[in-house]
Amino acid sequence: MSAPMDIPLHRLAHARAGDKGNRLNIGLFAYRPETWPLIAEQVTEQRVLDLFAHRGATRVRRYDLPNLGGFNFVIDDVLQGGVNGALNLDGHGKTLSFRLLGLTLRVPAELQS
């Protein structure tokens, strides 16, 4: 039997981002229901906050959607002022879901495929 391995989150889930002012929402959805608990365990509010700290994020709230196999992450102060105030190229934060999908998770062998 194979050992657990680190794999990128995008192999287990897909995501979509949206914005409102200086707040970002990222919807994250597992491809398969059996990976939802693993994602829930490892993609925590603190881990997401740490991931976006360099952009000034101050708070992350995670809303679990187990019947949909997903999560909604609400990230405050991450858009550097929002659409009208940010000097960055992605004021809407649409590409930030890809940053989340780049996280690595420790995955047991039976869930790696």
ZISUL-V803820 format. One record per residue. N is the residue number from 0. SS is DSSP state (alpha for helix, beta for strand, coil for the rest). Layout:
BEGIN
((N;SS) (N;SS))
END
This chain:
BEGIN
((0;coil) (1;coil) (2;coil) (3;coil) (4;beta) (5;beta) (6;beta) (7;beta) (8;alpha) (9;alpha) (10;alpha) (11;coil) (12;beta) (13;beta) (14;beta) (15;beta) (16;beta) (17;beta) (18;beta) (19;beta) (20;coil) (21;coil) (22;beta) (23;beta) (24;beta) (25;beta) (26;beta) (27;beta) (28;beta) (29;beta) (30;coil) (31;coil) (32;alpha) (33;alpha) (34;alpha) (35;alpha) (36;alpha) (37;alpha) (38;alpha) (39;alpha) (40;alpha) (41;alpha) (42;coil) (43;coil) (44;alpha) (45;alpha) (46;alpha) (47;alpha) (48;alpha) (49;alpha) (50;alpha) (51;alpha) (52;alpha) (53;alpha) (54;alpha) (55;coil) (56;coil) (57;coil) (58;beta) (59;beta) (60;beta) (61;beta) (62;beta) (63;beta) (64;beta) (65;alpha) (66;alpha) (67;alpha) (68;coil) (69;beta) (70;beta) (71;beta) (72;beta) (73;beta) (74;beta) (75;beta) (76;coil) (77;coil) (78;coil) (79;coil) (80;coil) (81;coil) (82;coil) (83;coil) (84;coil) (85;coil) (86;coil) (87;coil) (88;coil) (89;coil) (90;coil) (91;coil) (92;coil) (93;coil) (94;coil) (95;alpha) (96;alpha) (97;alpha) (98;alpha) (99;alpha) (100;alpha) (101;coil) (102;coil) (103;beta) (104;beta) (105;beta) (106;beta) (107;coil) (108;alpha) (109;alpha) (110;alpha) (111;coil) (112;coil))
END
